[in-house]
Amino acid sequence: MGMRSEIMIEARNLAYYYPGEDETPVPALSGINLTVHRGEYIALLGPNGSGKTTLMKLFNALLAPSEGEVRVEGISTVDEERITEVRRYCGMIFQNPDNQLVATTVEEDIAFGLENLALPSPEIQNRVSGVAGLLGLEKLLQQPPHLLSGGEKQRVAIAGVLAMQPHCILMDEPTAMLDPAGRRDVIETVRRLNTEQGIAVIHVTHFPEEAVFADRVIILHRGSLIRQGPPKDVLSDLPLLHSIGLQGTAAVELAALLREDGFKLPPQIIHCRELVHSLCSSELKS
């Protein structure tokens, strides 16, 4: 048996068109060529309407390409006999966790997808117990999901996907409806799954602060991939970000203002701690 490819998801010449008025197709994505490697953490940024959610749905086989192709673990997403397999490999977390919570207790919700696979009861119980322990949900298993906080609901949604043993988690703005504590809770959970479990993550977000810990940042604009690279390279490119209506992190924006005021700060500061450390250094101002 050969070794698995390090490429987990591959998009080639990918395009998608939504039907418009008078049956005129409206392009949502065009010319996307992208590979996602096993265990990689990608942050996907872009203004509203740039095609981020469409790309996630194409990766999850919720949509079929208008042009080009997507392969997940070598499987074409238009292979109807293997769509369930694709969705098991790429589990999707949506912006509103209420859209994913369907059962009367947390335990039943986590088990829902496993029961649809007709797994044996002992296997289901083991998986539910395992992911509940991993995500700190043990004490909530008998609680009704609708009584949980936003952050807890999102962790339950992640647990349901994680129980399916995915190779990649697709997250479509999972913290957009959460308060700062809930946002921090979800991001820490997903980062831990990535680093400790080796699960690949593609994280769509409007918050640049959530992208600083990614392995790679990708920017979409008007359906095209316009920039990708390490967070320090992409998130410090304020002219590009501002030109498409995005902001940098608080540290990037403040560092730019301080440089204009004569402070000698190193380039590519994207973390607040980096900025504080630089400001505490000597000989900063000319």
Beta strands, then each sheet from edge to edge (+ up, - down):
strand 1: 7-19
strand 2: 25-37
strand 3: 41-45
strand 4: 67-72
strand 5: 75-76
strand 6: 90-93
strand 7: 168-172
strand 8: 200-204
strand 9: 216-221
strand 10: 224-229
sheet 1: 2+ 1- 4+ 5-
sheet 2: 6+ 7+ 8+ 3+ 9+ 10-
end
